[in-house]
Amino acid sequence: MISPSFPQDLGSFIGQQIAAGKYHSEEELMIHAVRVLREVEARKRQFAEDVQLGFEQLERGESTAYDEAGLRRRYEALKERVQRRVAARGENP
């Protein structure tokens, strides 16, 4: 494997992560970083597909009209769903 050279700020960050025991080597950190990048790219691709699907549904007239109260209910329902997911993962919102 070719060992990349990093800008000083990134090299320092990598060194700090290894020194803190989060990774055992640059290679392990890079593998993790590439996996995260792959996941981000997959999410971006899925988002673009979802947006396209949404536009197609709108063009077919498959949409729901909301008034202000309906939007508020939808927002609260989504907020609760996110809070449940965060709590299930043990994360702080």
Order of alpha helices (4+ residues) and beta strands (2+ residues): alpha-alpha-alpha
